[in-house]
């Protein structure tokens, strides 16, 4: 997964799962998830990397999932 903001790269690495504050509700992405593009609302992103949960407060953005690659572009709070 790669998380970027207009200012910098926030995170790059493999994750076990990631949960996003979607515009139509929170959703979780796991291995082999179907392709999708979604708008993100204000909220907390959560992901598990090396068995540790990481969080990030975002004010919006979007996420793309394709072929087990997750790309997230966010505005951070």
C-alpha positions as CSV (number, residue, x, y, z in Angstrom):
1,X,0.0,0.0,0.0
2,X,1.1,3.5,-0.7
3,X,-0.3,6.5,1.1
4,X,0.5,10.0,-0.3
5,X,-0.6,13.5,0.5
6,X,0.1,16.6,-1.6
7,X,3.1,17.3,0.7
8,X,4.8,13.9,1.0
9,X,4.7,10.1,0.9
10,X,3.3,9.0,4.2
11,X,3.6,5.3,4.0
12,X,4.8,2.6,1.6
13,X,4.8,-1.1,2.4
14,X,2.8,-4.3,2.6
15,X,-0.2,-4.5,4.9
16,X,-2.4,-7.3,6.1
17,X,-5.6,-5.1,6.0
18,X,-6.7,-1.5,5.6
19,X,-9.9,0.2,6.7
20,X,-11.0,3.5,5.2
21,X,-13.6,6.2,6.0
22,X,-15.5,5.9,2.7
23,X,-18.0,8.4,1.5
24,X,-20.8,5.8,1.8
25,X,-19.4,4.2,5.0
26,X,-16.3,2.6,6.4
27,X,-14.9,-0.4,4.4
28,X,-12.0,-2.8,4.8
29,X,-9.7,-4.1,2.1
30,X,-8.0,-7.5,2.4
31,X,-5.8,-9.6,0.2
32,X,-7.4,-10.3,-3.2
33,X,-10.0,-7.6,-2.8
34,X,-12.0,-6.7,-5.9
35,X,-10.8,-3.7,-7.9
36,X,-12.4,-0.4,-6.7
37,X,-12.0,3.3,-6.6
38,X,-13.6,5.2,-3.7
39,X,-13.9,8.7,-2.3
40,X,-12.8,9.1,1.3
41,X,-14.5,11.3,3.9
42,X,-13.1,12.9,7.0
43,X,-12.2,10.1,9.5
44,X,-9.6,7.7,10.6
45,X,-7.7,5.3,8.3
46,X,-6.4,2.1,9.9
47,X,-4.0,-0.4,8.5
48,X,-2.0,-3.4,9.9
49,X,1.7,-3.5,9.1
50,X,4.0,-6.1,10.7
51,X,1.1,-7.1,13.1
52,X,0.9,-3.5,14.4
53,X,-2.1,-1.2,13.8
54,X,-1.3,2.2,12.3
55,X,-3.8,5.1,12.1
56,X,-4.0,8.4,10.2
57,X,-6.6,11.2,10.5
58,X,-7.7,12.3,7.1
59,X,-10.0,15.1,5.9
60,X,-10.7,13.4,2.6
61,X,-9.2,11.9,-0.5
62,X,-9.5,8.8,-2.6
63,X,-8.3,5.1,-2.7
64,X,-7.7,2.8,-5.6
65,X,-7.5,-1.0,-5.3
66,X,-6.2,-3.1,-8.2
67,X,-4.3,-6.4,-8.3
68,X,-3.5,-6.3,-4.6
69,X,-2.1,-2.8,-4.9
70,X,-3.7,-0.1,-2.8
71,X,-2.9,3.5,-3.6
72,X,-4.3,6.2,-1.3
73,X,-4.2,10.0,-1.9
74,X,-5.3,11.9,1.2
75,X,-5.5,15.3,2.8
76,X,-4.3,14.9,6.4
77,X,-5.7,16.7,9.4
